Amino acid sequence: MAKDPEFAGRSLLHPIAGFVTRLLGWSKPETEYSLMRHAVEAFERKLSVKRAGATYIVDIGFEATDPDRAARILNTLAQTYISAPIDARYQFASPDQMWTKDRLAELSSKATAAQKILDDYRNAKRDDPDSVDAGAERALIAAADSSKAAYDSFRHVARQTEAVRQQSAPMFEASLVTRASPPLRASSPRAGIVLGMSMIGGTLLGIGLGMLRDLLDRGIQTSGQVWKELQIACIAVIPRVRSSDAKRAVLFANSTDRQNSTDRHERALSNSNSRSVERRESPIWPVMDAPQSRFSESLLEIKLAIDSMYRNGKRSQIIGITSTFPHEGKSTIAASLALLIAQTGAKAILLDCNFRHPSLSTLLAPAAEVGVLDVVSGAASLRGTTWIEPTTQLAFLPIGNTSRSTYRSGVPLSELLNKLSHTLRAAYEYVIVDLPPMAPCADVPTAMSALDSSIFVVEASRTNVDVVKRALEIIRYENVLGIVLNHAGNSSVWTHLVPKATA
């Protein structure tokens, strides 16, 4: 039984785990005695014994993976329980019976020998009467009588003892009522009960985890939560747009209007000395190719909020886009918003001022050698530095040589924007500035004074509301037009694509 997997110790069932625990000193090597102890304990856990009501009937049960084996074990247990006491009594009485038998044989032999000596002496007396000794005869008679009396007395006592033993030993102390038979179905686990309890437990656990997550999650999820937590308006909720959707949108637009796009591109190159922006896979292009999508409609809400924002009687012209942390999608929103404004016919320029991570410059003008710093220093003109998106005529001012930074050039971000503001206001109706995130860049709060308004991008369900609140307090809500809640759910731009009419 100690080697049976159903009753063996854990070290036998899991030899690798047993070896590791012994190697680390957590357990001692298994001995034959310990293996037997484990087997007996496992056997006892599977065995159940209970009394049937108020009767003297004992109901025993046994759990095993094989129903036939469980029945055999129970029948063997019952038979052993019944026969073991009787066998024990007979085995205990057997040595006494052997001793009594040997003693009776010995006394019988002595009595027979004494009687034979007496008979021989009497025969000799009849043959030779003169040699008879009266004292000797009396001694032989006494010895024969004594041996016979001892034999009779011991035999009487032995018979009485055997009679008492037979009367005190019952034939059966227990009897078998019914033999065990293999069950028709498994007693445990109950599949229906387990399934029902699992469903109820899983539902309650899911509800509990959901409530706990809501309590622990301090991320902003809805536009109503923006006003409740930050006391500032949520001007737009932007859905998440995958790059694969954007790529499919570009391919769809190109397949329906490839020739017109080529013509517009050639006209832009002939009418301008600026460089041309080439499309690359990015989530900024659906605003052009899917104008009726939820993504485009949300960006249109931002434009309407900008147009309705007046300061000192003037409309907002220079708008900065920032966020608390990197990778919240502010650059995508800045570029998409600029494309949407330029698509309406307004003269717009997109300015990349994210010197730490110039993602827009890498996307729209990767070959640019001059940029913002060169325009500020006078090394290059604004017209000779900007790049043009041929379809919307959006101007883009990249950073240029990304090996330089605002700190190496000695021009803080606020001073850079102040130097460019007069030129940009005179040349463009809208200036969209992609600012660095506030967390790694301490220069953003000082640059707010050079802007007409700013938009704060917050990634839904990710950015902590307390962190956003502290960031807004640092800039003192200055010129903040509102919050844009980004990545709020998914939006498939493919389902909203509308082919453009040929020119």
Buried (B, 14 or more C-beta within 10 A) or exposed (E): EBEEEBBBBBBBEEEEEBEEBBEEEEBEEBEEEBBBBBBEEBBEEBBEEEEEEEEEEEEBBBBBEEBEEBBBBBBEBBEEBBEEBBEEBEEEBEEEBEEBEEBBEEBBEBBBEBBEEBEEBEEEBEEEEEEEEEEEBEEBBEBBBEBBEBBEEBBEEBEEBBEEEEEEEEEEEBEEEEEBEEEEEEEEEEEEEEEEEEEEEEEEEEEEEEEEEEEEEEBBBBBEBBBEBBEBBBBBBBBBBBEEBBBBBBEBBBEBBEEBBEEBBEEBBEEBEBBBBBBBEBBBBBBBBBBEBBBBBBBBBBBEBBEEBEEEEEBBBBBBBBBBBBEBBBBBBBBBBBBBBBBEEBEBBBBBBBBEBBBBBBBBBEEBEBBBBBBBBEEBEBEEBBBBBBBBBBBBBBBBEBEBEBEEBEBBBBBBBBBBBEBBBEBBBBBBBBBBBBEEBEBBBBBBEBBBBBBBBBBBEBBBBEBBBEBBEBBEBEBBBBBBBBBBEEBBBBEBBEEBEEE
